[in-house]
Amino acid sequence: MFLADGQDFTAMNEVYAEFFGAAKPARTTVEAQFASPPMKVEIDCIAYKP
């Protein structure tokens, strides 16, 4: 996860928990500058389906 403002981590984590519950996937969260200033969050994921 990339956040425009690291101060948003707690709020983002609450929403993340709503979607994944107790089975949250591992993740890395960093603060980043985006090419488009209105962007606040970017999520990159890798999925595996056997």
N, C-alpha and C positions, 0 to 999 in steps of 0.2 A: 504494500500500500504506500502510496505517495500522498502526503498532505501538504497543502500550501502553507499551513500554519500548524506547527507542532502542538500548539495549545488546544487544537481540536481533537487530540487523541482520545480523551475521555469520552467525548460525545460520539466519536466514530466507533469506539469500542462498545458502547451501549447498543448502537444500531447493529453492529456486527453480531453481538450476542443474540439479538432478537431473531436474526436470520439463521444462525447456526446452533443456538442453544448450547448444550454441554459438549457437543461434538465439533468444536471449533477447529478448523484446519490451522496448521502452523502458518505463521506469516512473519514478514519483516515489515516494519513501518518506519518510513523516513520522511523528513521534511524536504520539499523540493520546490523549485521555481518552475512554473509552467509557461509554455509559449503563449497560452491564452490566459490573461490575468483573471477572468471570471471563474476559471476552474479552481475547485477547492480540493478534489480528491481524484486520484487515478488508481485503478486497481488492476494488477497484472496477476494472472493465475495460470497454473498448469493443472490440467485434469487428467485422470487416468480412469479408463473404463475397461475392465478385463473382458 
